[in-house]
């Protein structure tokens, strides 16, 4: 479910749960353990990646729909813990987006320090509202930090998906690259950061995210989103989504 690939002092954590890298309890546990492992092994930079054409399709709705409240609470806790681990990582983290990255895929990518995406017909966005889930306050704050409060508010309340070109235009994606150059550019960007004085670079990097870190550390959004999950409105929307998942992303 998670492959670890070494690029010198940089460790790539590659989501590998075919066909869509949908997020469930197990893959999030693997991600958290992988981050801890590579940091313990001395990695100075991290890459979060997926497969060609699909970074992550978001949460595994069909699997999660049959679970009880404690299991759903645990899932959201794991997702928020994974987001926090990326946001507060002591070394820089770059998301390599080689394909579609909706919902939970966007959440993970947004908590990285930098996002480089494939220039292609792929979609990204916080589309939670479209499936009956409110976007949590700390994720909305992160979205605002990336693209500005007015744009984030408009897109979040519509649950709007966008192309990688559109995401680049507003700042949700930092760079676009052709597929064959994606990983090379990700490594190059991290190597540029690692050539800088490391203490100064990492302290500055984390200081720039201090408000976001405080927000996620004090968040009660796991309880709130668990409650929303079992509401009638959300349940109806999630069942409709589960029935449509055999269709391609528009």
Secondary structure, DSSP 8 states (H G I E B T S, - for coil): -EEEEEETTEEEEEE--TTTT-B-HHHHHHHHHHHHHHHHTT-SEEEEE-BTEES---B-HHHHTT--HHHHHHHHHHHHHHHHHHHT-SSEEEEEE-EEEETHHHHHHHTSSEEEEESSS-EEE--GGGGT----HHHHHHHHHHH-HHHHHHHHHHT--EEHHHHHHHTSS-EEE-GGGHHHHHHHHHHHHHTS-HHHHHHHHHHTTHHHHHHHHT--HHHHHHHHHTSHHHHHHHHHHHHHTTS---
